[in-house]
């Protein structure tokens, strides 16, 4: 689990919408980038400014789509015409 704290209302709303819709969200903090499902969003009552504590369950990164592609088939089709 990854815990992230933010004071940005728009960012908290984006995470809340991602949690509601069951989508993954990406957090970029300093030098780390975490992608995963939002487990909870809690408003922090201890800070002076409004802040939200977001808990994210990281997911394994999926391989790039280009890595999954097979070789182009145009060559195979071109041989049939000649």
N, CA, C and O of each residue as an XYZ file, in Angstrom:
328
protein
N       0.827     -1.168      0.000
C       0.000      0.000      0.000
C       0.883      1.247      0.000
O       1.965      1.263      0.587
N       0.408      2.259     -0.653
C       1.109      3.525     -0.766
C       0.188      4.612     -0.222
O      -0.966      4.703     -0.642
N       0.672      5.435      0.699
C      -0.140      6.501      1.283
C       0.394      7.836      0.782
O       1.593      8.111      0.838
N      -0.526      8.652      0.293
C      -0.188      9.929     -0.335
C      -1.077     11.001      0.277
O      -2.274     10.780      0.461
N      -0.513     12.144      0.588
C      -1.286     13.247      1.156
C      -1.252     14.430      0.204
O      -0.199     14.781     -0.327
N      -2.407     15.040     -0.006
C      -2.497     16.179     -0.909
C      -3.402     17.252     -0.316
O      -4.314     16.956      0.457
N      -3.138     18.497     -0.688
C      -4.007     19.597     -0.288
C      -4.751     20.172     -1.489
O      -5.512     21.130     -1.354
N      -4.532     19.589     -2.652
C      -5.152     20.060     -3.889
C      -6.552     19.457     -4.039
O      -6.700     18.239     -4.135
N      -7.572     20.314     -4.060
C      -8.960     19.857     -4.179
C      -9.216     19.097     -5.481
O      -9.887     18.065     -5.483
N      -8.678     19.613     -6.585
C      -8.897     18.969     -7.890
C      -8.292     17.576     -7.918
O      -8.889     16.641     -8.453
N      -7.116     17.443     -7.345
C      -6.456     16.141     -7.318
C      -7.243     15.155     -6.459
O      -7.405     13.996     -6.839
N      -7.732     15.608     -5.304
C      -8.530     14.746     -4.424
C      -9.817     14.317     -5.136
O     -10.237     13.165     -5.026
N     -10.430     15.233     -5.855
C     -11.655     14.902     -6.591
C     -11.372     13.892     -7.696
O     -12.170     12.983     -7.924
N     -10.239     14.044     -8.383
C      -9.860     13.100     -9.442
C      -9.672     11.701     -8.868
O     -10.092     10.717     -9.478
N      -9.041     11.607     -7.697
C      -8.858     10.304     -7.064
C     -10.184      9.723     -6.591
O     -10.402      8.515     -6.685
N     -11.066     10.569     -6.086
C     -12.375     10.096     -5.621
C     -13.193      9.547     -6.787
O     -13.867      8.528     -6.644
N     -13.138     10.212     -7.934
C     -13.853      9.743     -9.128
C     -13.249      8.434     -9.615
O     -13.983      7.527    -10.008
N     -11.923      8.320     -9.595
C     -11.266      7.072    -10.007
C     -11.669      5.928     -9.079
O     -11.882      4.807     -9.541
N     -11.775      6.194     -7.789
C     -12.186      5.162     -6.839
C     -13.631      4.743     -7.110
O     -13.937      3.551     -7.123
N     -14.505      5.700     -7.321
C     -15.916      5.409     -7.561
C     -16.115      4.587     -8.831
O     -16.947      3.680     -8.861
N     -15.352      4.900     -9.882
C     -15.496      4.201    -11.157
C     -14.644      2.940    -11.267
O     -14.739      2.220    -12.261
N     -13.821      2.663    -10.274
C     -12.989      1.465    -10.290
C     -11.820      1.547    -11.260
O     -11.330      0.520    -11.731
N     -11.376      2.746    -11.559
C     -10.258      2.946    -12.483
C      -8.945      3.059    -11.726
O      -8.925      3.296    -10.519
N      -7.862      2.887    -12.448
C      -6.558      3.100    -11.846
C      -6.228      4.584    -11.895
O      -6.740      5.319    -12.740
N      -5.380      5.008    -10.992
C      -4.933      6.397    -10.950
C      -3.413      6.405    -10.810
O      -2.817      5.465    -10.284
N      -2.808      7.474    -11.285
C      -1.358      7.609    -11.216
C      -0.994      8.801    -10.351
O      -1.550      9.889    -10.497
N      -0.043      8.576     -9.441
C       0.451      9.628     -8.558
C       1.907      9.864     -8.890
O       2.702      8.925     -8.926
N       2.261     11.119     -9.135
C       3.656     11.489     -9.352
C       4.094     12.332     -8.168
O       3.600     13.439     -7.956
N       5.020     11.794     -7.410
C       5.498     12.485     -6.222
C       7.019     12.434     -6.204
O       7.612     11.356     -6.155
N       7.637     13.586     -6.245
C       9.104     13.708     -6.258
C       9.684     12.863     -7.393
O       9.544     13.228     -8.560
N      10.327     11.750     -7.074
C      10.936     10.918     -8.122
C      10.188      9.605     -8.325
O      10.640      8.764     -9.102
N       9.068      9.408     -7.656
C       8.323      8.146     -7.768
C       7.021      8.356     -8.548
O       6.366      9.392     -8.433
N       6.668      7.349     -9.337
C       5.385      7.326    -10.031
C       4.698      6.025     -9.659
O       5.214      4.942     -9.934
N       3.530      6.132     -9.030
C       2.785      4.967     -8.574
C       1.462      4.928     -9.316
O       0.742      5.926     -9.365
N       1.138      3.772     -9.897
C      -0.142      3.559    -10.560
C      -0.852      2.423     -9.851
O      -0.260      1.375     -9.594
N      -2.123      2.632     -9.535
C      -2.871      1.589     -8.853
C      -4.302      1.989     -8.578
O      -4.763      3.051     -8.996
N      -4.987      1.130     -7.875
C      -6.388      1.356     -7.516
C      -6.459      2.138     -6.206
O      -5.661      1.918     -5.295
N      -7.412      3.040     -6.123
C      -7.601      3.844     -4.930
C      -8.390      3.028     -3.912
O      -9.490      2.557     -4.202
N      -7.829      2.865     -2.733
C      -8.519      2.112     -1.695
C      -9.363      3.034     -0.823
O     -10.511      2.716     -0.512
N      -8.801      4.172     -0.430
C      -9.577      5.091      0.410
C      -9.078      6.518      0.252
O      -7.927      6.776     -0.102
N     -10.004      7.436      0.532
C      -9.683      8.860      0.572
C     -10.311      9.393      1.843
O     -11.526      9.318      2.028
N      -9.473      9.936      2.721
C      -9.949     10.421      4.012
C      -9.489     11.856      4.191
O      -8.327     12.181      3.949
N     -10.413     12.717      4.620
C     -10.038     14.097      4.896
C      -9.313     14.149      6.235
O      -9.785     13.603      7.232
N      -8.176     14.804      6.241
C      -7.361     14.895      7.455
C      -7.902     16.002      8.344
O      -8.000     17.151      7.914
N      -8.250     15.672      9.568
C      -8.792     16.654     10.515
C      -7.695     17.286     11.369
O      -7.952     18.262     12.074
N      -6.476     16.744     11.316
C      -5.407     17.236     12.177
C      -4.674     18.442     11.617
O      -4.055     19.190     12.374
N      -4.731     18.647     10.297
C      -3.977     19.757      9.712
C      -4.801     21.048      9.730
O      -6.029     21.014      9.797
N      -4.105     22.180      9.670
C      -4.771     23.479      9.660
C      -5.463     23.680      8.309
O      -6.628     24.075      8.258
N      -4.745     23.409      7.224
C      -5.336     23.499      5.888
C      -6.052     22.185      5.577
O      -5.731     21.143      6.149
N      -7.009     22.243      4.681
C      -7.724     21.029      4.300
C      -6.771     20.119      3.533
O      -6.117     20.547      2.582
N      -6.701     18.864      3.957
C      -5.820     17.892      3.304
C      -6.540     16.561      3.219
O      -7.417     16.260      4.028
N      -6.158     15.763      2.224
C      -6.735     14.438      2.040
C      -5.625     13.405      2.047
O      -4.563     13.613      1.460
N      -5.876     12.291      2.716
C      -4.936     11.177      2.751
C      -5.496     10.095      1.850
O      -6.602      9.602      2.074
N      -4.741      9.727      0.840
C      -5.183      8.779     -0.183
C      -4.361      7.512     -0.067
O      -3.131      7.562     -0.036
N      -5.041      6.373     -0.004
C      -4.363      5.079      0.062
C      -4.512      4.399     -1.294
O      -5.623      4.236     -1.799
N      -3.383      4.005     -1.878
C      -3.362      3.395     -3.207
C      -2.766      2.002     -3.106
O      -1.756      1.795     -2.433
N      -3.399      1.047     -3.782
C      -2.853     -0.300     -3.886
C      -2.179     -0.386     -5.252
O      -2.865     -0.409     -6.274
N      -0.841     -0.436     -5.285
C      -0.122     -0.433     -6.564
C      -0.421     -1.679     -7.399
O      -0.664     -2.764     -6.872
N      -0.394     -1.488     -8.707
C      -0.567     -2.592     -9.652
C       0.715     -2.759    -10.442
O       1.483     -1.814    -10.625
N       0.928     -3.970    -10.901
C       2.095     -4.248    -11.744
C       1.916     -3.498    -13.056
O       0.821     -3.512    -13.618
N       2.955     -2.845    -13.562
C       2.821     -2.163    -14.851
C       2.604     -3.174    -15.976
O       3.256     -4.217    -16.031
N       1.686     -2.846    -16.857
C       1.413     -3.717    -17.992
C       2.467     -3.497    -19.068
O       2.968     -2.384    -19.224
N       2.811     -4.552    -19.815
C       3.787     -4.364    -20.892
C       3.231     -3.412    -21.948
O       2.021     -3.335    -22.164
N       4.114     -2.711    -22.580
C       3.713     -1.748    -23.606
C       3.023     -2.455    -24.761
O       3.346     -3.598    -25.085
N       2.073     -1.767    -25.376
C       1.322     -2.355    -26.482
C       2.242     -2.689    -27.660
O       2.011     -3.665    -28.374
N       3.277     -1.883    -27.859
C       4.188     -2.132    -28.971
C       4.982     -3.418    -28.758
O       5.388     -4.058    -29.727
N       5.208     -3.802    -27.505
C       5.944     -5.035    -27.222
C       5.091     -6.274    -27.526
O       5.628     -7.352    -27.780
N       3.783     -6.120    -27.500
C       2.891     -7.253    -27.733
C       2.560     -7.450    -29.209
O       2.046     -8.502    -29.591
N       2.844     -6.467    -30.031
C       2.494     -6.555    -31.447
C       3.335     -7.597    -32.160
O       4.516     -7.781    -31.866
N       2.710     -8.260    -33.085
C       3.420     -9.205    -33.928
C       4.012     -8.468    -35.123
O       3.727     -7.290    -35.337
N       4.811     -9.146    -35.878
C       5.408     -8.547    -37.067
C       4.304     -8.130    -38.046
O       3.242     -8.752    -38.077
N       4.540     -7.106    -38.825
C       3.532     -6.665    -39.784
C       3.192     -7.772    -40.784
O       4.062     -8.543    -41.186
N       1.925     -7.841    -41.178
C       1.481     -8.904    -42.071
C       1.445     -8.454    -43.525
O       1.092     -9.247    -44.398
N       1.794     -7.229    -43.804
C       1.753     -6.721    -45.177
C       2.668     -7.536    -46.092
O       2.319     -7.787    -47.246
N       3.783     -7.934    -45.612
C       4.727     -8.693    -46.434
C       4.117    -10.028    -46.858
O       4.280    -10.456    -48.001
N       3.419    -10.680    -45.936
C       2.799    -11.966    -46.251
C       1.710    -11.794    -47.302
O       1.552    -12.640    -48.182
N       0.957    -10.694    -47.209
C      -0.093    -10.453    -48.186
C       0.477    -10.036    -49.543
O      -0.096    -10.374    -50.578
N       1.586     -9.314    -49.552
C       2.199     -8.856    -50.794
C       2.712    -10.039    -51.615
O       2.685     -9.987    -52.844
N       3.174    -11.097    -50.963
C       3.685    -12.264    -51.692
C       2.566    -12.966    -52.469
O       2.838    -13.596    -53.491
N       1.344    -12.873    -52.017
C       0.228    -13.513    -52.719
C      -0.080    -12.836    -54.052
O      -0.594    -13.481    -54.966
N       0.225    -11.553    -54.172
C      -0.108    -10.815    -55.374
C       0.986    -10.878    -56.445
O       0.729    -10.508    -57.591
N       2.166    -11.323    -56.116
C       3.239    -11.332    -57.109
C       3.584    -12.720    -57.552
O       4.471    -12.898    -58.388
